[in-house]
Amino acid sequence: METPMQVTLYHLPGCTRSEAVKAFIEEQGLCLQIVNVLTHPRVLSGLPNGVHTPFPSVRVGKNTILNATPQQVATALREASVSDQA
């Protein structure tokens, strides 16, 4: 039995880019974990130096995309699907 792909969205409330990425992921029918970075400040402490506005960020499997767009998420989902099949 296949394990569902883990997708996590790290977002700032009210961010229109975050909403667009969230809508895209939900359209794919994937199970989505949403993390509000304002209520989970430890997420911010784990960012690389020099990253000031990394949101929305999306983790697909073990890969994280900073400043994610729906197109980048689609690519990551395809790549993760291929690696799962290998």
C-alpha positions as CSV (number, residue, x, y, z in Angstrom):
1,M,0.0,0.0,0.0
2,E,1.4,3.4,-1.0
3,T,2.1,6.0,1.7
4,P,0.5,9.4,0.8
5,M,3.0,12.1,-0.1
6,Q,3.6,14.5,2.8
7,V,3.0,18.1,1.8
8,T,3.4,21.0,4.3
9,L,2.7,24.6,3.6
10,Y,4.4,27.2,5.9
11,H,2.5,30.5,5.4
12,L,1.9,34.0,6.8
13,P,-1.8,34.7,7.3
14,G,-3.2,37.1,4.7
15,C,-0.4,36.4,2.2
16,T,-2.0,36.1,-1.3
17,R,0.9,34.0,-2.6
18,S,0.3,31.5,0.3
19,E,-3.4,31.3,-0.6
20,A,-2.5,30.7,-4.3
21,V,-0.1,27.8,-3.4
22,K,-2.6,26.4,-0.9
23,A,-5.4,26.4,-3.5
24,F,-3.1,24.7,-6.1
25,I,-2.1,21.9,-3.6
26,E,-5.7,21.3,-2.6
27,E,-6.7,21.1,-6.3
28,Q,-4.2,18.2,-6.6
29,G,-6.2,16.3,-4.0
30,L,-3.2,16.0,-1.7
31,C,-3.3,15.9,2.1
32,L,-1.9,19.2,3.2
33,Q,-0.5,20.2,6.6
34,I,-0.7,24.0,7.1
35,V,1.7,25.7,9.5
36,N,1.1,29.4,10.4
37,V,4.6,30.7,11.0
38,L,3.3,33.4,13.4
39,T,1.9,30.9,15.8
40,H,4.9,28.5,15.3
41,P,7.9,30.8,15.6
42,R,10.4,27.9,15.8
43,V,9.9,27.6,12.1
44,L,11.5,31.0,11.6
45,S,14.6,30.1,13.7
46,G,15.4,27.2,11.3
47,L,15.7,29.4,8.2
48,P,19.1,30.0,6.4
49,N,20.8,33.3,7.1
50,G,19.8,36.0,4.6
51,V,16.3,34.6,4.0
52,H,13.9,37.4,4.9
53,T,10.7,36.6,3.1
54,P,10.7,32.9,2.4
55,F,6.9,32.5,2.5
56,P,5.1,30.7,1.3
57,S,7.4,27.7,1.7
58,V,6.4,24.2,0.9
59,R,7.9,20.9,2.0
60,V,7.3,18.0,-0.4
61,G,8.7,14.9,1.0
62,K,12.2,15.8,2.2
63,N,12.6,18.9,-0.1
64,T,11.7,22.4,0.9
65,I,10.9,25.2,-1.6
66,L,11.3,28.8,-0.2
67,N,9.1,31.5,-1.8
68,A,7.2,28.8,-3.5
69,T,5.0,29.3,-6.6
70,P,2.4,26.8,-7.8
71,Q,4.7,26.0,-10.8
72,Q,7.6,25.1,-8.4
73,V,5.3,23.0,-6.3
74,A,4.0,21.1,-9.4
75,T,7.7,20.4,-10.4
76,A,8.5,19.2,-6.9
77,L,5.4,16.9,-6.9
78,R,6.4,15.4,-10.2
79,E,10.0,14.8,-9.1
80,A,8.8,13.3,-5.8
81,S,6.4,11.0,-7.6
82,V,9.1,9.8,-10.0
83,S,11.6,9.1,-7.1
84,D,8.8,7.2,-5.2
85,Q,8.4,5.0,-8.2
86,A,12.1,4.3,-8.6
